[in-house]
Amino acid sequence: MKTALIFGSSGGIGHQFVEYCLAHYEHVFACTRQPQSFQTIEGDNQSKLHMMKLDPSSETELQLFSEYLTGRGFDIQLIINACGLLHDESRNIAPEKKIEDFNQKNFENVISANTLITPLIAKYLLPHLEAGAKAQQSTGVFASLSARVGSIGDNYLGGWYSYRASKAALNQLIKTLSIESSRRFKHCTIIAIHPGTTDTELSKPFQANVPEEKLFTTQYSVSKMMAVIEGLTLEDNGKFYAWDGKEIEW
Ligand SMILES: NC(=O)c1ccc[n+]([C@@H]2O[C@H](COP(=O)([O-])OP(=O)(O)OC[C@H]3O[C@@H](n4cnc5c(N)ncnc54)[C@H](OP(=O)(O)O)[C@@H]3O)[C@@H](O)[C@H]2O)c1
């Protein structure tokens, strides 16, 4: 039973990944901390949807999810981590314009949302992806949403200390994981992917200077990222892609 797991599925991009996968997979687990915020999906694919209330920064909850999946016949083919944090007015979190704006609490919150979740998902769920890919004789894909601003080589503007650092650290974790995976999870490809500037709550305060044609709908950015993901082979393990399939410098 070809299955996809989507984390951060109440988010703009995560929700659209769920919609896409419902049309292409036999089962889709929409993992979210807040199922009450998950926008209802209309249509014929309802029976494929498994809503999973889960905090992916909790090892206990990930372990329980892993135990739940064991022996139930789901062939996990795809895991997407679409969790992320750039700003949160309710907690006074905003990307820093200058070093005086930097503070420990915000840095920890941003790291927790952007960096910590991918290795935790890998720890508990990569064995399921490996088993699913092996069973289907295919390439299992674990894709985490990163951001071009996490590229150290591509940093010409500065600012956004916490977000940039959290995504740079995420990228290093993905690269490191891909090296271990080539030895231990030989049917899996692990990548980072940049969605392009996409119209969601996360980008809303920063859209004013984005030209119209460069601000993507979630439908467009997810369809482009899925085209990249569906074309991946084991050779692509450990790469950082943009939405259009071009590689980004780590
Ligand atoms: N939108 C853009 O222009 C853009 C550009 C570059 C990169 N990205 C990246 O793309 C990803 C998705 O972004 P988006 O635009 O869809 O953002 P979004 O609409 O704000 O959704 C982000 C989701 O992340 C999850 N999340 C946030 N903080 C979390 C935490 N502490 N622990 C666990 N989950 C947390 C939440 O999902 P649940 O409520 O379901 O748990 C939230 O809905 C992020 O990694 C972002 O950095 C986005």
The ligand as a Tripos MOL2 file, in Angstrom:
@<TRIPOS>MOLECULE
LIG
   48    52     1     0     0
SMALL
NO_CHARGES

@<TRIPOS>ATOM
      1 N1          6.4950   30.0970    2.0970 N.am      1 LIG1
      2 C1          7.6790   30.4210    1.5970 C.2       1 LIG1
      3 O1          7.8210   31.4000    0.8450 O.2       1 LIG1
      4 C2          8.9000   29.5920    1.9400 C.ar      1 LIG1
      5 C3         10.1240   29.9410    1.3420 C.ar      1 LIG1
      6 C4         11.2430   29.1800    1.6320 C.ar      1 LIG1
      7 C5         11.1440   28.1040    2.4880 C.ar      1 LIG1
      8 N2          9.9480   27.7970    3.0670 N.ar      1 LIG1
      9 C6          9.8750   26.6490    3.9880 C.3       1 LIG1
     10 O2          8.8000   25.8000    3.6350 O.3       1 LIG1
     11 C7          8.2900   25.1550    4.8180 C.3       1 LIG1
     12 C8          6.7770   25.3100    4.8960 C.3       1 LIG1
     13 O3          6.4880   26.6900    5.0470 O.3       1 LIG1
     14 P1          5.0260   27.3230    4.8660 P.3       1 LIG1
     15 O4          5.2220   28.4940    4.0030 O.co2     1 LIG1
     16 O5          4.0590   26.2760    4.4900 O.co2     1 LIG1
     17 O6          4.7700   27.8280    6.3520 O.3       1 LIG1
     18 P2          3.4570   27.8160    7.2710 P.3       1 LIG1
     19 O7          2.2340   27.9530    6.4430 O.co2     1 LIG1
     20 O8          3.7090   28.8070    8.3340 O.co2     1 LIG1
     21 O9          3.4720   26.3400    7.8920 O.3       1 LIG1
     22 C9          4.5170   25.9080    8.7160 C.3       1 LIG1
     23 C10         4.0550   24.7150    9.5330 C.3       1 LIG1
     24 O10         5.1770   24.2660   10.2950 O.3       1 LIG1
     25 C11         4.7080   23.6200   11.4430 C.3       1 LIG1
     26 N3          5.4550   24.1570   12.6080 N.ar      1 LIG1
     27 C12         5.7500   25.4100   12.9240 C.ar      1 LIG1
     28 N4          6.4510   25.4810   14.0620 N.ar      1 LIG1
     29 C13         6.5860   24.2220   14.4890 C.ar      1 LIG1
     30 C14         7.1810   23.6420   15.6250 C.ar      1 LIG1
     31 N5          7.7940   24.3570   16.5680 N.pl3     1 LIG1
     32 N6          7.1050   22.3210   15.7710 N.ar      1 LIG1
     33 C15         6.4840   21.5780   14.8390 C.ar      1 LIG1
     34 N7          5.8960   22.0740   13.7200 N.ar      1 LIG1
     35 C16         5.9600   23.3920   13.5620 C.ar      1 LIG1
     36 C17         3.2210   23.9230   11.5900 C.3       1 LIG1
     37 O11         2.5340   22.7610   11.1370 O.3       1 LIG1
     38 P3          1.4260   22.0260   12.0460 P.3       1 LIG1
     39 O12         0.6460   23.1230   12.6270 O.co2     1 LIG1
     40 O13         0.6930   21.2070   11.0560 O.co2     1 LIG1
     41 O14         2.1180   21.1960   13.0730 O.co2     1 LIG1
     42 C18         3.0250   25.0460   10.5980 C.3       1 LIG1
     43 O15         1.7280   25.0910   10.1260 O.3       1 LIG1
     44 C19         9.0610   25.7560    6.0080 C.3       1 LIG1
     45 O16        10.1330   24.9120    6.3260 O.3       1 LIG1
     46 C20         9.6080   27.0620    5.4220 C.3       1 LIG1
     47 O17        10.7890   27.4760    6.0830 O.3       1 LIG1
     48 C21         8.8120   28.5120    2.8120 C.ar      1 LIG1
@<TRIPOS>BOND
     1     1     2 1
     2     2     3 2
     3     2     4 1
     4     4     5 ar
     5     4    48 ar
     6     5     6 ar
     7     6     7 ar
     8     7     8 ar
     9     8     9 1
    10     8    48 ar
    11     9    10 1
    12     9    46 1
    13    10    11 1
    14    11    12 1
    15    11    44 1
    16    12    13 1
    17    13    14 1
    18    14    15 2
    19    14    16 1
    20    14    17 1
    21    17    18 1
    22    18    19 2
    23    18    20 1
    24    18    21 1
    25    21    22 1
    26    22    23 1
    27    23    24 1
    28    23    42 1
    29    24    25 1
    30    25    26 1
    31    25    36 1
    32    26    27 ar
    33    26    35 ar
    34    27    28 ar
    35    28    29 ar
    36    29    30 ar
    37    29    35 ar
    38    30    31 1
    39    30    32 ar
    40    32    33 ar
    41    33    34 ar
    42    34    35 ar
    43    36    37 1
    44    36    42 1
    45    37    38 1
    46    38    39 2
    47    38    40 1
    48    38    41 1
    49    42    43 1
    50    44    45 1
    51    44    46 1
    52    46    47 1
@<TRIPOS>SUBSTRUCTURE
     1 LIG1         1 GROUP 0 **** ****
